[in-house]
Amino acid sequence: MTDLARRVRLHVYRHLADTGRAPTPVEVARSFDLTPSQAEGVFQSLATEADALVLLPGSSYIWMAEPFSAVPTSFPVAAGDRTLVGP
C-alpha cells in the first residue's frame, strides 16, 4: 500500500466517524489535491489490493469501510462515546 493510499484510508475512516457518511471521490480529490479520477483509482486500490474498502458494485463510491457502512444497516458502531447507526 502506498503512502497516499494509507493517508486516504485514514481520511475515509475519520470522515465516516465524524460525519456518518463516506466521502465521495470528488471530496477526497479536493482534500489531497488529486483529480477525481485519481481519487477513484486510490479507492479501487484500497478495495482490491488492500481489502480496506468495499465499493458499491459498478461504481467508485464507498459502500463499506469496516466497521462502518455508508448505507443503513441494523448494526450500530461504537466509536468513543458515540454510537453510529448508519445514515
N, C-alpha and C positions, 0 to 999 in steps of 0.2 A: 504494500500500500504506500502510495506517495505521501509526502508531507501535506500537499494540498488536499488529498482525499481525507487524511486524518483531521485536518482543520475543518473541512466541510462537514464531516460526520459529527464532530463535536458541535458545530454550529446548528446542525439539524436537531440534535438532541436538546440543546439549550432552547432553541426556538419552540420545539414541541412542549418542553417543560414550562416555558414562560407564557406561551400563548394558547396552548391546547390544540394547535394545528401545525401541519407540516409546511415548511417554506416551499415556495414554488421555484422552479429553475430561474426565473427572472429575478426573484428576490435574492437568491444565492449569487447569481451573476453580479448583481449590484454590490453585494457585500464583499465580494472577492475580486472585483474588477475583471470579470470574465464576460464573455458573450453568453447569452442564454444557451447556445449550442454547446459551449464548453462546459457549462454547469450541468447540462443534461448528460454529457459524457462522463463527468465525475459521478453523477447519480448512477449511471449504468455500471460504472466500475465498482462502486460501492455495493451494488446489487449483485453483480455476477462474480467478481473476483474476491471481494471481502465478505460477502454474505452479510452485510451490515444493514441493508435496506431491502424492502420489498416494494417494487413499483407496481402501480396499477397496470394490469395487463394491457399491452399495446400502447403504453404512454411513458412519459418521463416524470410523472408525478408520483410522489411518495404515498404508498399505501400504509406501510408499517416500518417502524424503526424500533424493534423490540426494546422495551416492553410497551412502547407507545403505538397507537393506531391512529391513522388520520381519518378513519371512518368510525362511526359509532359502533361500540361493542357493549356487551354487558359485563365486561371485566374491568374493574377500576384499577388504576395505577397510583400507588402512594409514592410521593416524591417530597421528602421532608415532612412538613406539616400540612401539605396539601394532598388531596386525592382527586385525581383526574378521571373522568368517566367517559371521555370521548366528546367530540364536538357536538 
